[in-house]
Amino acid sequence: MSIRIVLVGTTHPGNIGACARAMKNMGVTDLALVNPLHFPHEEATARASGADDLLAQAKVVGTLAEAISDCVYVAGASARSRSINWPSMEPKDCAARLIEESQQGTVAVVFGPENSGLCNSDLDLCDTLLTIPTDPAFSSLNLAMAVQVLTYEIRAAQVVDKPAEYEPDAPLATSEELENFYAHLEQVLHDSGFLNPDNPRHLMRRLRRLFIRARPDKNEVNILRGILTAVEKEDASNG
């Protein structure tokens, strides 16, 4: 998979370094710079904070067309409203599409200058518009933050190892064991006066759904039935 981050006309060298750091955090390493105002620069190196290798191998070119010439799919990031409707995606969907398209070749995400963003002629070279939802009252997003949001979604979309689900200490209760438990529970609730004898199924249906979600194992069902038995004995002794 080859995903390239392209920065167009970056005016502050520190932003280049911060973007490199954001990229490396998320395992994206292909950086291209189109007409940066200051690069190489010590401030870019300082802000990279260990992502110096990305800066060293960054490709510096004169035009966006050159930066994406080998790309099969390009997304252009912009928060500005446009007079012409471009196809647009939010970061999560865009990341998934980039990963899908990267199976066919190199893909890119293009970010414009800090103050003005991408111009329409730049967007003409893009397949879609990437928009990052922000508070309408303050829609300005720092360049490195925007890169971080997108690269995080790329990283998240690639993670296939999900946290291990809870593994019960014993085999799950069988349908028969659960039915016996429900019958026992219904009887105790009835005898205690908690269950309305005129409409028992309504409550029991809700309780069934509760335990279906919990998926109790054999030991847990035995514990629950032990509690019910203790309640029955207490009621009997008080009676």
C-alpha positions as CSV (number, residue, x, y, z in Angstrom):
1,M,0.0,0.0,0.0
2,S,1.4,3.4,-1.0
3,I,-0.3,6.5,0.3
4,R,1.4,9.9,-0.3
5,I,0.8,13.1,1.6
6,V,1.3,16.2,-0.6
7,L,1.8,19.6,0.9
8,V,1.3,22.5,-1.6
9,G,2.9,25.9,-1.1
10,T,3.6,25.5,2.7
11,T,4.7,28.8,4.0
12,H,6.0,27.8,7.5
13,P,8.8,25.2,7.7
14,G,7.7,24.2,11.2
15,N,4.4,22.9,9.7
16,I,6.3,20.6,7.3
17,G,8.1,19.1,10.3
18,A,4.9,18.8,12.3
19,C,3.2,17.0,9.4
20,A,6.1,14.6,9.0
21,R,5.8,13.8,12.7
22,A,2.0,13.2,12.4
23,M,2.6,11.0,9.4
24,K,5.2,8.9,11.1
25,N,3.0,8.4,14.2
26,M,0.5,6.6,11.9
27,G,2.9,4.8,9.7
28,V,2.5,6.9,6.6
29,T,6.0,7.7,5.2
30,D,5.6,9.1,1.6
31,L,5.8,12.9,1.7
32,A,5.9,15.3,-1.3
33,L,6.3,19.0,-1.1
34,V,5.2,21.4,-3.9
35,N,7.0,24.8,-3.9
36,P,7.6,25.0,-0.1
37,L,8.6,28.6,0.9
38,H,11.4,27.4,3.2
39,F,12.8,23.8,2.9
40,P,15.1,22.3,4.0
41,H,15.0,24.3,7.3
42,E,16.1,23.8,10.8
43,E,12.7,24.5,12.2
44,A,11.2,21.7,10.1
45,T,13.8,19.4,11.5
46,A,13.0,20.5,15.1
47,R,9.3,20.1,14.7
48,A,9.7,16.7,13.1
49,S,10.8,15.3,16.5
50,G,12.3,12.1,15.2
51,A,10.7,12.0,11.8
52,D,13.8,13.4,10.2
53,D,13.9,10.4,7.8
54,L,10.6,11.5,6.2
55,L,12.0,15.0,5.6
56,A,15.3,13.6,4.2
57,Q,13.4,11.4,1.7
58,A,10.6,13.9,0.9
59,K,10.2,14.7,-2.8
60,V,10.3,18.4,-3.6
61,V,8.7,19.4,-6.9
62,G,7.5,22.5,-8.7
63,T,3.9,21.6,-9.5
64,L,1.1,19.5,-8.1
65,A,0.7,17.7,-11.4
66,E,4.3,16.5,-11.0
67,A,3.8,15.4,-7.3
68,I,0.8,13.2,-8.3
69,S,1.8,12.1,-11.8
70,D,2.1,8.5,-10.7
71,C,-1.0,8.4,-8.6
72,V,-4.2,6.5,-9.5
73,Y,-6.4,8.3,-7.0
74,V,-6.1,11.8,-5.4
75,A,-8.1,13.5,-2.6
76,G,-7.8,17.2,-2.1
77,A,-8.3,18.6,1.4
78,S,-10.3,21.8,1.8
79,A,-12.6,23.5,4.3
80,R,-13.7,26.3,1.9
81,S,-17.1,26.3,0.3
82,R,-16.9,26.0,-3.5
83,S,-19.0,27.5,-6.3
84,I,-18.8,24.1,-8.1
85,N,-19.8,20.9,-6.2
86,W,-16.9,18.5,-6.1
87,P,-17.5,14.9,-4.9
88,S,-16.5,15.0,-1.2
89,M,-15.8,12.6,1.7
90,E,-15.2,12.9,5.4
91,P,-11.9,11.4,6.8
92,K,-13.1,8.0,7.7
93,D,-14.7,7.2,4.3
94,C,-11.8,8.9,2.5
95,A,-9.3,6.7,4.4
96,A,-11.2,3.6,3.4
97,R,-11.3,4.6,-0.2
98,L,-7.6,5.5,-0.3
99,I,-6.7,2.1,1.1
100,E,-9.0,0.4,-1.5
101,E,-7.6,2.4,-4.4
102,S,-4.0,1.9,-3.2
103,Q,-4.3,-1.8,-4.2
104,Q,-4.1,-0.5,-7.8
105,G,-1.2,1.9,-7.3
106,T,-0.1,5.0,-5.4
107,V,-2.7,7.3,-4.0
108,A,-2.4,10.8,-2.6
109,V,-4.0,13.3,-0.2
110,V,-3.2,16.9,-1.1
111,F,-3.2,19.8,1.5
112,G,-2.9,23.4,0.4
113,P,-1.2,26.5,1.8
114,E,-2.0,27.4,5.4
115,N,-3.8,30.6,4.7
116,S,-5.6,29.9,1.5
117,G,-6.0,26.2,1.0
118,L,-6.1,24.5,-2.4
119,C,-7.2,26.6,-5.3
120,N,-9.7,25.4,-7.8
121,S,-7.1,24.5,-10.4
122,D,-5.5,22.2,-7.8
123,L,-8.8,20.6,-7.1
124,D,-9.3,20.0,-10.8
125,L,-6.5,17.4,-10.5
126,C,-8.2,15.6,-7.6
127,D,-10.8,12.8,-7.7
128,T,-12.6,13.9,-4.6
129,L,-12.7,16.6,-1.9
130,L,-11.7,15.7,1.7
131,T,-13.6,17.7,4.3
132,I,-12.9,17.6,8.0
133,P,-16.0,18.5,10.0
134,T,-15.3,21.3,12.4
135,D,-17.4,23.8,14.4
136,P,-18.8,26.2,11.8
137,A,-17.9,29.1,14.1
138,F,-14.2,28.2,13.9
139,S,-13.4,26.0,10.9
140,S,-9.7,26.8,10.6
141,L,-7.7,23.7,11.2
142,N,-3.9,23.7,11.7
143,L,-2.2,21.9,8.8
144,A,-0.5,19.3,10.9
145,M,-3.7,18.6,12.7
146,A,-5.5,18.0,9.5
147,V,-2.8,15.6,8.4
148,Q,-3.0,13.9,11.7
149,V,-6.8,13.4,11.5
150,L,-6.5,11.8,8.0
151,T,-3.5,9.6,8.8
152,Y,-5.2,8.4,12.0
153,E,-8.2,7.3,10.0
154,I,-5.9,5.5,7.6
155,R,-4.2,3.8,10.5
156,A,-7.5,2.9,12.1
157,A,-8.8,1.4,8.9
158,Q,-5.8,-0.9,8.6
159,V,-5.9,-2.3,12.1
160,V,-7.5,-5.7,11.8
161,D,-6.6,-7.0,15.2
162,K,-9.5,-6.1,17.5
163,P,-9.3,-6.3,21.3
164,A,-9.8,-9.8,22.5
165,E,-13.4,-10.4,23.5
166,Y,-14.2,-11.7,26.9
167,E,-13.7,-15.4,27.2
168,P,-16.0,-17.1,29.8
169,D,-14.4,-19.3,32.5
170,A,-16.8,-22.1,31.6
171,P,-18.8,-23.2,28.5
172,L,-21.8,-21.0,27.7
173,A,-25.1,-22.2,29.1
174,T,-27.2,-24.3,26.8
175,S,-30.6,-23.4,25.7
176,E,-32.0,-26.0,28.0
177,E,-30.1,-24.6,31.0
178,L,-31.3,-21.1,30.2
179,E,-34.9,-22.3,29.9
180,N,-34.7,-24.0,33.3
181,F,-33.2,-20.8,34.7
182,Y,-36.0,-18.7,33.2
183,A,-38.6,-21.0,34.6
184,H,-37.0,-20.9,38.1
185,L,-36.7,-17.1,37.9
186,E,-40.3,-16.7,36.9
187,Q,-41.4,-18.9,39.7
188,V,-39.4,-16.9,42.3
189,L,-40.6,-13.6,41.0
190,H,-44.2,-14.8,41.1
191,D,-43.9,-16.2,44.6
192,S,-42.3,-12.9,45.8
193,G,-45.2,-10.9,44.4
194,F,-42.8,-9.0,42.0
195,L,-44.3,-10.6,38.9
196,N,-47.7,-9.5,37.8
197,P,-49.6,-12.8,37.4
198,D,-52.0,-11.2,34.9
199,N,-49.1,-10.2,32.5
200,P,-46.1,-12.4,33.3
201,R,-44.7,-12.7,29.8
202,H,-44.1,-8.9,29.4
203,L,-41.6,-8.8,32.2
204,M,-40.1,-12.2,31.4
205,R,-39.5,-11.2,27.8
206,R,-37.5,-8.2,28.9
207,L,-35.5,-10.3,31.3
208,R,-34.8,-12.9,28.6
209,R,-33.4,-10.1,26.4
210,L,-31.2,-9.0,29.3
211,F,-29.7,-12.4,29.8
212,I,-29.4,-13.0,26.0
213,R,-27.2,-9.9,25.8
214,A,-25.2,-11.1,28.8
215,R,-24.7,-14.6,27.4
216,P,-24.1,-16.3,30.8
217,D,-21.9,-19.4,31.0
218,K,-22.8,-22.5,32.9
219,N,-21.1,-21.3,36.2
220,E,-22.9,-18.0,36.0
221,V,-26.3,-19.7,35.5
222,N,-25.6,-22.0,38.4
223,I,-24.7,-18.9,40.6
224,L,-28.0,-17.2,39.6
225,R,-30.0,-20.3,40.3
226,G,-28.2,-20.6,43.7
227,I,-29.3,-17.1,44.5
228,L,-32.9,-17.9,43.5
229,T,-32.8,-21.0,45.7
230,A,-31.5,-19.0,48.7
231,V,-34.4,-16.5,48.2
232,E,-36.9,-19.4,48.1
233,K,-35.5,-20.8,51.4
234,E,-35.6,-17.4,53.0
235,D,-39.2,-16.9,52.0
236,A,-40.1,-20.3,53.3
237,S,-38.4,-19.7,56.7
238,N,-40.2,-16.4,57.0
239,G,-43.5,-17.9,56.0
